[in-house]
Amino acid sequence: MDPRPLMAVDPGATHSGWVWVRPDGVVAAHGDDDNLMVRDLLREWGSDVVIEYTKPRGQPASMALFDTLMWTGRFIEAAGREVILILGSEVRRHLCGNPSAKDAAVHTVLWDRFGGSMKGAKGTKDKPGPLYGFSGNDEYDALALAITYIDKKNEVKP
């Protein structure tokens, strides 16, 4: 097993959430940064990369969706090697048992897994938890993506 952390990216039209998660599931670093910075991180990365992907849903698509898909391609190119693509619905199905689960349900599963509750997972400034500093949906989505990949690689059910 590669001892280096996995990089997971939840791409967006201008900014993307990302995490580095060690093979044992411990978060090594995380952020929600401008896509140019995330692209540069991917260029330097030497381990597995997993990116959330979306598929056509039979609905009108926004320009933001097209921009996100364009950045997904740029991220794949920047990685310079095989990248694992996982659908967001697959992440929600794996973690929540429902491909239509809302962000709040995914966050709750992550908080439970990393600390038994939101307070336990996030901690405080004086006593940071394993998810201390996480903010916004994109970082949580990237973490959910990483955990799904690690679980499936190790054949673990949440």
Rosetta constraint file for C-alpha pairs under 8 A:
AtomPair CA 1 CA 23 HARMONIC 7.82 0.50
AtomPair CA 2 CA 23 HARMONIC 7.51 0.50
AtomPair CA 2 CA 47 HARMONIC 7.53 0.50
AtomPair CA 3 CA 22 HARMONIC 7.11 0.50
AtomPair CA 3 CA 23 HARMONIC 6.63 0.50
AtomPair CA 4 CA 22 HARMONIC 6.32 0.50
AtomPair CA 4 CA 23 HARMONIC 7.39 0.50
AtomPair CA 4 CA 47 HARMONIC 6.30 0.50
AtomPair CA 5 CA 20 HARMONIC 5.37 0.50
AtomPair CA 5 CA 21 HARMONIC 4.84 0.50
AtomPair CA 5 CA 22 HARMONIC 3.97 0.50
AtomPair CA 5 CA 23 HARMONIC 6.18 0.50
AtomPair CA 5 CA 28 HARMONIC 7.16 0.50
AtomPair CA 5 CA 47 HARMONIC 6.92 0.50
AtomPair CA 5 CA 48 HARMONIC 7.78 0.50
AtomPair CA 6 CA 19 HARMONIC 7.92 0.50
AtomPair CA 6 CA 20 HARMONIC 5.37 0.50
AtomPair CA 6 CA 21 HARMONIC 5.17 0.50
AtomPair CA 6 CA 22 HARMONIC 6.12 0.50
AtomPair CA 6 CA 23 HARMONIC 7.06 0.50
AtomPair CA 6 CA 47 HARMONIC 6.17 0.50
AtomPair CA 6 CA 48 HARMONIC 5.16 0.50
AtomPair CA 6 CA 49 HARMONIC 5.99 0.50
AtomPair CA 6 CA 50 HARMONIC 7.63 0.50
AtomPair CA 6 CA 146 HARMONIC 7.17 0.50
AtomPair CA 7 CA 18 HARMONIC 6.96 0.50
AtomPair CA 7 CA 19 HARMONIC 5.70 0.50
AtomPair CA 7 CA 20 HARMONIC 4.56 0.50
AtomPair CA 7 CA 21 HARMONIC 6.57 0.50
AtomPair CA 7 CA 45 HARMONIC 7.90 0.50
AtomPair CA 7 CA 47 HARMONIC 7.42 0.50
AtomPair CA 7 CA 48 HARMONIC 6.37 0.50
AtomPair CA 7 CA 49 HARMONIC 4.84 0.50
AtomPair CA 7 CA 50 HARMONIC 6.34 0.50
AtomPair CA 7 CA 146 HARMONIC 7.37 0.50
AtomPair CA 8 CA 18 HARMONIC 5.50 0.50
AtomPair CA 8 CA 19 HARMONIC 5.41 0.50
AtomPair CA 8 CA 20 HARMONIC 6.55 0.50
AtomPair CA 8 CA 21 HARMONIC 7.90 0.50
AtomPair CA 8 CA 49 HARMONIC 5.80 0.50
AtomPair CA 8 CA 50 HARMONIC 4.77 0.50
AtomPair CA 8 CA 51 HARMONIC 5.69 0.50
AtomPair CA 8 CA 52 HARMONIC 7.92 0.50
AtomPair CA 8 CA 142 HARMONIC 5.40 0.50
AtomPair CA 8 CA 143 HARMONIC 6.95 0.50
AtomPair CA 8 CA 145 HARMONIC 6.42 0.50
AtomPair CA 8 CA 146 HARMONIC 5.40 0.50
AtomPair CA 9 CA 16 HARMONIC 6.71 0.50
AtomPair CA 9 CA 17 HARMONIC 5.77 0.50
AtomPair CA 9 CA 18 HARMONIC 4.40 0.50
AtomPair CA 9 CA 19 HARMONIC 6.78 0.50
AtomPair CA 9 CA 49 HARMONIC 7.84 0.50
AtomPair CA 9 CA 50 HARMONIC 6.45 0.50
AtomPair CA 9 CA 51 HARMONIC 4.83 0.50
AtomPair CA 9 CA 52 HARMONIC 6.48 0.50
AtomPair CA 9 CA 142 HARMONIC 5.16 0.50
AtomPair CA 9 CA 145 HARMONIC 7.78 0.50
AtomPair CA 10 CA 16 HARMONIC 5.62 0.50
AtomPair CA 10 CA 17 HARMONIC 5.05 0.50
AtomPair CA 10 CA 18 HARMONIC 6.20 0.50
AtomPair CA 10 CA 51 HARMONIC 6.15 0.50
AtomPair CA 10 CA 52 HARMONIC 5.38 0.50
AtomPair CA 10 CA 138 HARMONIC 5.99 0.50
AtomPair CA 10 CA 139 HARMONIC 7.39 0.50
AtomPair CA 10 CA 141 HARMONIC 6.08 0.50
AtomPair CA 10 CA 142 HARMONIC 4.88 0.50
AtomPair CA 10 CA 145 HARMONIC 7.81 0.50
AtomPair CA 11 CA 15 HARMONIC 7.07 0.50
AtomPair CA 11 CA 16 HARMONIC 4.55 0.50
AtomPair CA 11 CA 17 HARMONIC 6.57 0.50
AtomPair CA 11 CA 51 HARMONIC 7.28 0.50
AtomPair CA 11 CA 52 HARMONIC 6.86 0.50
AtomPair CA 11 CA 68 HARMONIC 6.07 0.50
AtomPair CA 11 CA 71 HARMONIC 6.95 0.50
AtomPair CA 11 CA 72 HARMONIC 6.30 0.50
AtomPair CA 12 CA 16 HARMONIC 4.91 0.50
AtomPair CA 12 CA 17 HARMONIC 7.83 0.50
AtomPair CA 12 CA 35 HARMONIC 7.77 0.50
AtomPair CA 12 CA 64 HARMONIC 7.79 0.50
AtomPair CA 12 CA 65 HARMONIC 7.98 0.50
AtomPair CA 12 CA 67 HARMONIC 7.62 0.50
AtomPair CA 12 CA 68 HARMONIC 4.82 0.50
AtomPair CA 12 CA 71 HARMONIC 7.41 0.50
AtomPair CA 13 CA 35 HARMONIC 7.98 0.50
AtomPair CA 13 CA 64 HARMONIC 5.37 0.50
AtomPair CA 13 CA 65 HARMONIC 6.93 0.50
AtomPair CA 13 CA 66 HARMONIC 7.86 0.50
AtomPair CA 13 CA 67 HARMONIC 4.88 0.50
AtomPair CA 13 CA 68 HARMONIC 4.24 0.50
AtomPair CA 13 CA 69 HARMONIC 7.94 0.50
AtomPair CA 13 CA 71 HARMONIC 6.95 0.50
AtomPair CA 14 CA 34 HARMONIC 6.07 0.50
AtomPair CA 14 CA 35 HARMONIC 5.70 0.50
AtomPair CA 14 CA 67 HARMONIC 7.90 0.50
AtomPair CA 14 CA 68 HARMONIC 7.65 0.50
AtomPair CA 15 CA 32 HARMONIC 6.51 0.50
AtomPair CA 15 CA 33 HARMONIC 5.23 0.50
AtomPair CA 15 CA 34 HARMONIC 4.32 0.50
AtomPair CA 15 CA 35 HARMONIC 4.96 0.50
AtomPair CA 16 CA 32 HARMONIC 5.42 0.50
AtomPair CA 16 CA 33 HARMONIC 5.65 0.50
AtomPair CA 16 CA 34 HARMONIC 6.50 0.50
AtomPair CA 16 CA 35 HARMONIC 5.92 0.50
AtomPair CA 16 CA 38 HARMONIC 7.06 0.50
AtomPair CA 16 CA 138 HARMONIC 6.53 0.50
AtomPair CA 17 CA 30 HARMONIC 7.63 0.50
AtomPair CA 17 CA 31 HARMONIC 5.76 0.50
AtomPair CA 17 CA 32 HARMONIC 4.14 0.50
AtomPair CA 17 CA 33 HARMONIC 6.54 0.50
AtomPair CA 17 CA 138 HARMONIC 4.40 0.50
AtomPair CA 17 CA 139 HARMONIC 4.44 0.50
AtomPair CA 17 CA 140 HARMONIC 7.76 0.50
AtomPair CA 17 CA 141 HARMONIC 7.32 0.50
AtomPair CA 17 CA 142 HARMONIC 5.85 0.50
AtomPair CA 18 CA 30 HARMONIC 5.59 0.50
AtomPair CA 18 CA 31 HARMONIC 5.47 0.50
AtomPair CA 18 CA 32 HARMONIC 6.25 0.50
AtomPair CA 18 CA 38 HARMONIC 7.68 0.50
AtomPair CA 18 CA 138 HARMONIC 7.47 0.50
AtomPair CA 18 CA 139 HARMONIC 5.75 0.50
AtomPair CA 18 CA 142 HARMONIC 5.31 0.50
AtomPair CA 18 CA 143 HARMONIC 7.49 0.50
AtomPair CA 19 CA 27 HARMONIC 7.05 0.50
AtomPair CA 19 CA 28 HARMONIC 7.53 0.50
AtomPair CA 19 CA 29 HARMONIC 5.72 0.50
AtomPair CA 19 CA 30 HARMONIC 4.15 0.50
AtomPair CA 19 CA 31 HARMONIC 6.54 0.50
AtomPair CA 19 CA 139 HARMONIC 6.82 0.50
AtomPair CA 19 CA 142 HARMONIC 6.01 0.50
AtomPair CA 19 CA 143 HARMONIC 6.04 0.50
AtomPair CA 19 CA 146 HARMONIC 7.68 0.50
AtomPair CA 20 CA 27 HARMONIC 6.02 0.50
AtomPair CA 20 CA 28 HARMONIC 5.32 0.50
AtomPair CA 20 CA 29 HARMONIC 5.17 0.50
AtomPair CA 20 CA 30 HARMONIC 6.20 0.50
AtomPair CA 21 CA 25 HARMONIC 5.73 0.50
AtomPair CA 21 CA 26 HARMONIC 5.55 0.50
AtomPair CA 21 CA 27 HARMONIC 4.45 0.50
AtomPair CA 21 CA 28 HARMONIC 5.49 0.50
AtomPair CA 21 CA 29 HARMONIC 7.30 0.50
AtomPair CA 21 CA 143 HARMONIC 7.80 0.50
AtomPair CA 21 CA 146 HARMONIC 6.86 0.50
AtomPair CA 22 CA 26 HARMONIC 5.27 0.50
AtomPair CA 22 CA 27 HARMONIC 6.33 0.50
AtomPair CA 22 CA 28 HARMONIC 6.49 0.50
AtomPair CA 23 CA 150 HARMONIC 6.98 0.50
AtomPair CA 25 CA 147 HARMONIC 6.88 0.50
AtomPair CA 25 CA 150 HARMONIC 7.49 0.50
AtomPair CA 26 CA 130 HARMONIC 7.47 0.50
AtomPair CA 27 CA 130 HARMONIC 6.93 0.50
AtomPair CA 27 CA 131 HARMONIC 7.51 0.50
AtomPair CA 30 CA 134 HARMONIC 7.56 0.50
AtomPair CA 30 CA 139 HARMONIC 6.82 0.50
AtomPair CA 31 CA 134 HARMONIC 7.73 0.50
AtomPair CA 31 CA 139 HARMONIC 6.25 0.50
AtomPair CA 32 CA 138 HARMONIC 6.63 0.50
AtomPair CA 32 CA 139 HARMONIC 6.11 0.50
AtomPair CA 33 CA 37 HARMONIC 6.46 0.50
AtomPair CA 33 CA 38 HARMONIC 6.48 0.50
AtomPair CA 34 CA 38 HARMONIC 6.52 0.50
AtomPair CA 35 CA 39 HARMONIC 5.99 0.50
AtomPair CA 35 CA 71 HARMONIC 7.51 0.50
AtomPair CA 36 CA 40 HARMONIC 6.29 0.50
AtomPair CA 37 CA 41 HARMONIC 6.29 0.50
AtomPair CA 38 CA 42 HARMONIC 6.28 0.50
AtomPair CA 38 CA 75 HARMONIC 7.90 0.50
AtomPair CA 39 CA 43 HARMONIC 6.35 0.50
AtomPair CA 39 CA 74 HARMONIC 7.38 0.50
AtomPair CA 39 CA 75 HARMONIC 5.63 0.50
AtomPair CA 39 CA 78 HARMONIC 6.07 0.50
AtomPair CA 39 CA 79 HARMONIC 7.96 0.50
AtomPair CA 40 CA 44 HARMONIC 6.56 0.50
AtomPair CA 40 CA 78 HARMONIC 7.45 0.50
AtomPair CA 41 CA 45 HARMONIC 6.14 0.50
AtomPair CA 42 CA 75 HARMONIC 6.87 0.50
AtomPair CA 42 CA 78 HARMONIC 5.86 0.50
AtomPair CA 42 CA 79 HARMONIC 4.98 0.50
AtomPair CA 43 CA 78 HARMONIC 5.02 0.50
AtomPair CA 43 CA 79 HARMONIC 5.21 0.50
AtomPair CA 43 CA 80 HARMONIC 7.09 0.50
AtomPair CA 44 CA 79 HARMONIC 7.87 0.50
AtomPair CA 45 CA 79 HARMONIC 7.05 0.50
AtomPair CA 48 CA 83 HARMONIC 7.11 0.50
AtomPair CA 48 CA 84 HARMONIC 7.89 0.50
AtomPair CA 49 CA 79 HARMONIC 7.56 0.50
AtomPair CA 49 CA 82 HARMONIC 7.90 0.50
AtomPair CA 49 CA 83 HARMONIC 5.32 0.50
AtomPair CA 49 CA 84 HARMONIC 6.25 0.50
AtomPair CA 50 CA 83 HARMONIC 5.77 0.50
AtomPair CA 50 CA 84 HARMONIC 4.54 0.50
AtomPair CA 50 CA 85 HARMONIC 5.74 0.50
AtomPair CA 50 CA 86 HARMONIC 7.17 0.50
AtomPair CA 50 CA 145 HARMONIC 7.45 0.50
AtomPair CA 50 CA 146 HARMONIC 7.06 0.50
AtomPair CA 50 CA 149 HARMONIC 7.63 0.50
AtomPair CA 51 CA 72 HARMONIC 7.55 0.50
AtomPair CA 51 CA 83 HARMONIC 7.20 0.50
AtomPair CA 51 CA 84 HARMONIC 6.29 0.50
AtomPair CA 51 CA 85 HARMONIC 5.05 0.50
AtomPair CA 51 CA 86 HARMONIC 6.39 0.50
AtomPair CA 51 CA 145 HARMONIC 7.58 0.50
AtomPair CA 52 CA 85 HARMONIC 5.79 0.50
AtomPair CA 52 CA 86 HARMONIC 5.08 0.50
AtomPair CA 52 CA 87 HARMONIC 5.62 0.50
AtomPair CA 52 CA 88 HARMONIC 5.96 0.50
AtomPair CA 52 CA 142 HARMONIC 7.69 0.50
AtomPair CA 52 CA 145 HARMONIC 6.78 0.50
AtomPair CA 53 CA 69 HARMONIC 7.93 0.50
AtomPair CA 53 CA 72 HARMONIC 7.68 0.50
AtomPair CA 53 CA 85 HARMONIC 5.80 0.50
AtomPair CA 53 CA 86 HARMONIC 5.62 0.50
AtomPair CA 53 CA 87 HARMONIC 4.80 0.50
AtomPair CA 53 CA 88 HARMONIC 6.48 0.50
AtomPair CA 54 CA 69 HARMONIC 7.97 0.50
AtomPair CA 54 CA 87 HARMONIC 5.61 0.50
AtomPair CA 54 CA 88 HARMONIC 6.63 0.50
AtomPair CA 55 CA 87 HARMONIC 7.45 0.50
AtomPair CA 61 CA 65 HARMONIC 6.35 0.50
AtomPair CA 61 CA 66 HARMONIC 7.46 0.50
AtomPair CA 62 CA 66 HARMONIC 6.71 0.50
AtomPair CA 63 CA 67 HARMONIC 6.16 0.50
AtomPair CA 64 CA 68 HARMONIC 6.05 0.50
AtomPair CA 65 CA 69 HARMONIC 6.22 0.50
AtomPair CA 66 CA 70 HARMONIC 6.14 0.50
AtomPair CA 67 CA 71 HARMONIC 6.24 0.50
AtomPair CA 68 CA 72 HARMONIC 6.16 0.50
AtomPair CA 69 CA 73 HARMONIC 6.46 0.50
AtomPair CA 70 CA 74 HARMONIC 6.43 0.50
AtomPair CA 71 CA 75 HARMONIC 6.01 0.50
AtomPair CA 72 CA 76 HARMONIC 6.25 0.50
AtomPair CA 73 CA 77 HARMONIC 6.22 0.50
AtomPair CA 74 CA 78 HARMONIC 6.06 0.50
AtomPair CA 75 CA 79 HARMONIC 6.16 0.50
AtomPair CA 76 CA 80 HARMONIC 6.89 0.50
AtomPair CA 76 CA 81 HARMONIC 7.64 0.50
AtomPair CA 76 CA 82 HARMONIC 7.74 0.50
AtomPair CA 76 CA 83 HARMONIC 6.26 0.50
AtomPair CA 77 CA 81 HARMONIC 7.75 0.50
AtomPair CA 79 CA 83 HARMONIC 7.32 0.50
AtomPair CA 86 CA 90 HARMONIC 6.76 0.50
AtomPair CA 86 CA 91 HARMONIC 7.34 0.50
AtomPair CA 86 CA 145 HARMONIC 7.48 0.50
AtomPair CA 87 CA 91 HARMONIC 6.65 0.50
AtomPair CA 88 CA 92 HARMONIC 6.36 0.50
AtomPair CA 88 CA 99 HARMONIC 7.96 0.50
AtomPair CA 88 CA 145 HARMONIC 7.74 0.50
AtomPair CA 89 CA 93 HARMONIC 6.04 0.50
AtomPair CA 89 CA 99 HARMONIC 4.49 0.50
AtomPair CA 89 CA 100 HARMONIC 6.63 0.50
AtomPair CA 90 CA 94 HARMONIC 6.04 0.50
AtomPair CA 90 CA 99 HARMONIC 6.25 0.50
AtomPair CA 91 CA 95 HARMONIC 6.15 0.50
AtomPair CA 91 CA 99 HARMONIC 7.49 0.50
AtomPair CA 91 CA 144 HARMONIC 6.68 0.50
AtomPair CA 91 CA 145 HARMONIC 6.03 0.50
AtomPair CA 91 CA 148 HARMONIC 5.92 0.50
AtomPair CA 92 CA 96 HARMONIC 5.45 0.50
AtomPair CA 92 CA 97 HARMONIC 6.77 0.50
AtomPair CA 92 CA 98 HARMONIC 5.96 0.50
AtomPair CA 92 CA 99 HARMONIC 4.93 0.50
AtomPair CA 92 CA 100 HARMONIC 6.83 0.50
AtomPair CA 92 CA 101 HARMONIC 5.86 0.50
AtomPair CA 92 CA 106 HARMONIC 6.74 0.50
AtomPair CA 93 CA 97 HARMONIC 4.34 0.50
AtomPair CA 93 CA 98 HARMONIC 4.40 0.50
AtomPair CA 93 CA 99 HARMONIC 4.28 0.50
AtomPair CA 93 CA 100 HARMONIC 7.61 0.50
AtomPair CA 93 CA 101 HARMONIC 7.58 0.50
AtomPair CA 94 CA 98 HARMONIC 7.66 0.50
AtomPair CA 94 CA 148 HARMONIC 6.61 0.50
AtomPair CA 94 CA 157 HARMONIC 7.56 0.50
AtomPair CA 94 CA 158 HARMONIC 7.31 0.50
AtomPair CA 95 CA 106 HARMONIC 6.74 0.50
AtomPair CA 95 CA 109 HARMONIC 6.80 0.50
AtomPair CA 95 CA 144 HARMONIC 7.75 0.50
AtomPair CA 95 CA 148 HARMONIC 7.15 0.50
AtomPair CA 95 CA 158 HARMONIC 6.03 0.50
AtomPair CA 96 CA 101 HARMONIC 6.61 0.50
AtomPair CA 96 CA 105 HARMONIC 6.92 0.50
AtomPair CA 96 CA 106 HARMONIC 6.55 0.50
AtomPair CA 96 CA 109 HARMONIC 7.22 0.50
AtomPair CA 101 CA 105 HARMONIC 6.26 0.50
AtomPair CA 101 CA 106 HARMONIC 7.14 0.50
AtomPair CA 102 CA 106 HARMONIC 6.69 0.50
AtomPair CA 103 CA 107 HARMONIC 6.09 0.50
AtomPair CA 103 CA 137 HARMONIC 7.28 0.50
AtomPair CA 104 CA 108 HARMONIC 6.14 0.50
AtomPair CA 105 CA 109 HARMONIC 6.38 0.50
AtomPair CA 106 CA 110 HARMONIC 6.35 0.50
AtomPair CA 106 CA 144 HARMONIC 7.32 0.50
AtomPair CA 107 CA 111 HARMONIC 6.07 0.50
AtomPair CA 107 CA 140 HARMONIC 6.75 0.50
AtomPair CA 108 CA 112 HARMONIC 6.05 0.50
AtomPair CA 108 CA 117 HARMONIC 7.45 0.50
AtomPair CA 108 CA 118 HARMONIC 7.25 0.50
AtomPair CA 109 CA 113 HARMONIC 6.12 0.50
AtomPair CA 110 CA 114 HARMONIC 6.05 0.50
AtomPair CA 110 CA 144 HARMONIC 7.13 0.50
AtomPair CA 111 CA 115 HARMONIC 5.75 0.50
AtomPair CA 111 CA 116 HARMONIC 6.08 0.50
AtomPair CA 111 CA 117 HARMONIC 5.11 0.50
AtomPair CA 111 CA 118 HARMONIC 4.97 0.50
AtomPair CA 111 CA 120 HARMONIC 7.47 0.50
AtomPair CA 111 CA 121 HARMONIC 5.26 0.50
AtomPair CA 111 CA 122 HARMONIC 7.83 0.50
AtomPair CA 112 CA 116 HARMONIC 3.91 0.50
AtomPair CA 112 CA 117 HARMONIC 5.02 0.50
AtomPair CA 112 CA 118 HARMONIC 7.23 0.50
AtomPair CA 112 CA 121 HARMONIC 7.42 0.50
AtomPair CA 114 CA 120 HARMONIC 7.58 0.50
AtomPair CA 114 CA 121 HARMONIC 5.13 0.50
AtomPair CA 114 CA 130 HARMONIC 6.39 0.50
AtomPair CA 114 CA 131 HARMONIC 7.25 0.50
AtomPair CA 115 CA 119 HARMONIC 7.59 0.50
AtomPair CA 115 CA 120 HARMONIC 4.40 0.50
AtomPair CA 115 CA 121 HARMONIC 4.02 0.50
AtomPair CA 115 CA 122 HARMONIC 7.74 0.50
AtomPair CA 115 CA 129 HARMONIC 7.33 0.50
AtomPair CA 115 CA 130 HARMONIC 7.42 0.50
AtomPair CA 116 CA 120 HARMONIC 5.94 0.50
AtomPair CA 116 CA 121 HARMONIC 6.80 0.50
AtomPair CA 117 CA 121 HARMONIC 6.03 0.50
AtomPair CA 118 CA 122 HARMONIC 5.96 0.50
AtomPair CA 119 CA 123 HARMONIC 5.42 0.50
AtomPair CA 119 CA 124 HARMONIC 7.97 0.50
AtomPair CA 120 CA 129 HARMONIC 6.22 0.50
AtomPair CA 121 CA 129 HARMONIC 4.99 0.50
AtomPair CA 121 CA 130 HARMONIC 5.62 0.50
AtomPair CA 121 CA 131 HARMONIC 5.34 0.50
AtomPair CA 121 CA 132 HARMONIC 7.05 0.50
AtomPair CA 122 CA 128 HARMONIC 6.43 0.50
AtomPair CA 122 CA 129 HARMONIC 4.64 0.50
AtomPair CA 122 CA 130 HARMONIC 6.35 0.50
AtomPair CA 122 CA 131 HARMONIC 4.69 0.50
AtomPair CA 122 CA 132 HARMONIC 4.28 0.50
AtomPair CA 122 CA 133 HARMONIC 7.12 0.50
AtomPair CA 122 CA 134 HARMONIC 7.53 0.50
AtomPair CA 123 CA 127 HARMONIC 5.80 0.50
AtomPair CA 123 CA 128 HARMONIC 4.41 0.50
AtomPair CA 123 CA 129 HARMONIC 4.08 0.50
AtomPair CA 123 CA 130 HARMONIC 7.59 0.50
AtomPair CA 123 CA 131 HARMONIC 7.56 0.50
AtomPair CA 123 CA 132 HARMONIC 5.96 0.50
AtomPair CA 124 CA 128 HARMONIC 4.84 0.50
AtomPair CA 124 CA 129 HARMONIC 6.96 0.50
AtomPair CA 124 CA 132 HARMONIC 7.18 0.50
AtomPair CA 125 CA 132 HARMONIC 7.99 0.50
AtomPair CA 128 CA 132 HARMONIC 5.34 0.50
AtomPair CA 134 CA 139 HARMONIC 6.41 0.50
AtomPair CA 134 CA 140 HARMONIC 7.15 0.50
AtomPair CA 135 CA 139 HARMONIC 6.69 0.50
AtomPair CA 135 CA 140 HARMONIC 7.66 0.50
AtomPair CA 136 CA 140 HARMONIC 7.06 0.50
AtomPair CA 137 CA 141 HARMONIC 5.91 0.50
AtomPair CA 138 CA 142 HARMONIC 6.16 0.50
AtomPair CA 139 CA 143 HARMONIC 6.23 0.50
AtomPair CA 140 CA 144 HARMONIC 6.06 0.50
AtomPair CA 141 CA 145 HARMONIC 6.14 0.50
AtomPair CA 142 CA 146 HARMONIC 6.26 0.50
AtomPair CA 143 CA 147 HARMONIC 6.11 0.50
AtomPair CA 144 CA 148 HARMONIC 6.06 0.50
AtomPair CA 145 CA 149 HARMONIC 6.26 0.50
AtomPair CA 146 CA 150 HARMONIC 6.15 0.50
AtomPair CA 147 CA 151 HARMONIC 5.93 0.50
AtomPair CA 148 CA 152 HARMONIC 6.06 0.50
AtomPair CA 149 CA 153 HARMONIC 5.98 0.50
AtomPair CA 150 CA 154 HARMONIC 6.10 0.50
AtomPair CA 151 CA 155 HARMONIC 5.53 0.50
AtomPair CA 151 CA 156 HARMONIC 4.61 0.50
AtomPair CA 151 CA 157 HARMONIC 6.56 0.50
AtomPair CA 151 CA 158 HARMONIC 7.56 0.50
AtomPair CA 152 CA 156 HARMONIC 6.06 0.50
AtomPair CA 152 CA 157 HARMONIC 7.78 0.50
